[in-house]
């Protein structure tokens, strides 16, 4: 966006260098390289097995904490919590050959 040098309209042909614009462009280029290095490092760390397993473990702990909190639910009378029973059906298991097991 900024030329390296700008020639004046005078007959002498002097050139003016926009110092601030060039310095800002160089500074932004250095910052861009730093951000690129950080991004590559972050991606390399996030795809390692240790990081992935730690993230999965933490998500599992969070899900268990949500589904089964340490404290019993408040507002219930008595120590017994009623759990609705689901209907059960007997299903025979099959072996790998497709025969019924007894």
C-alpha positions in Angstrom: 0.0 0.0 0.0 3.0 2.3 0.5 5.7 2.7 -2.1 9.3 2.2 -1.0 10.0 5.7 -2.3 7.9 8.5 -3.7 9.2 10.8 -6.3 8.3 14.5 -6.1 6.8 16.4 -8.9 9.6 18.9 -9.0 12.2 18.9 -11.8 15.0 17.9 -9.4 13.7 14.4 -9.0 14.1 14.2 -5.2 12.6 11.1 -3.6 10.8 11.0 -0.3 10.8 7.9 1.8 7.7 7.4 4.0 9.6 6.3 7.1 6.7 5.8 9.4 4.8 3.7 6.9 7.8 1.5 6.0 8.7 1.0 9.7 5.1 0.0 10.5 5.1 -2.4 7.6 8.3 -4.0 8.8 7.0 -4.2 12.4 3.8 -5.9 11.1 5.8 -8.4 9.1 7.8 -9.3 12.2 4.6 -9.7 14.3 3.0 -11.8 11.5 6.0 -14.2 11.6 5.8 -14.4 15.4 2.0 -15.2 15.2 2.7 -17.9 12.6 5.4 -19.6 14.7 3.0 -19.5 17.7 0.2 -21.0 15.7 2.3 -23.8 14.4 3.6 -24.6 17.9 0.0 -24.5 19.3 -1.3 -26.9 16.6 1.6 -29.3 17.1 0.9 -29.3 20.8 -2.8 -29.8 20.4 -2.5 -32.9 18.2 -0.2 -34.8 20.6 -1.6 -38.0 22.2 -1.0 -36.7 25.7 -2.8 -33.5 25.2 -5.8 -35.2 23.4 -6.1 -37.9 26.2 -6.0 -35.2 28.9 -8.7 -33.2 27.1 -10.9 -36.3 26.7 -10.3 -37.3 30.4 -11.3 -33.8 31.6 -14.5 -33.8 29.4 -15.4 -37.2 30.9 -14.9 -35.9 34.4 -17.0 -32.9 33.7 -19.8 -35.1 32.2 -19.7 -37.4 35.2 -19.8 -34.4 37.6 -22.8 -33.1 35.8 -24.7 -36.4 35.7 -23.7 -37.6 39.1 -22.9 -34.8 41.5 -21.1 -35.5 44.8 -23.9 -33.9 46.8 -27.4 -35.6 46.9 -30.2 -33.6 45.4 -31.7 -31.1 47.9 -35.4 -30.8 48.7 -36.1 -34.5 49.0 -37.7 -35.9 52.2 -35.8 -38.9 53.5 -32.6 -40.6 52.4 -34.1 -42.8 49.7 -34.2 -41.4 46.2 -36.8 -43.0 43.9 -35.4 -44.1 40.6 -37.9 -45.1 37.9 -37.5 -48.7 36.8 -37.3 -49.4 33.1 -39.1 -52.4 31.6 -36.7 -55.2 31.0 -36.9 -57.9 28.3 -35.0 -61.1 28.1 -32.8 -61.4 25.0 -30.9 -64.5 24.2 -27.2 -64.1 23.3 -25.8 -65.6 20.1 -22.4 -67.0 19.5 -20.2 -66.1 16.6 -21.7 -68.9 14.6 -25.3 -67.7 15.1 -26.4 -70.4 17.5 -28.4 -69.7 20.6 -26.5 -70.1 23.8 -28.2 -71.8 26.7 
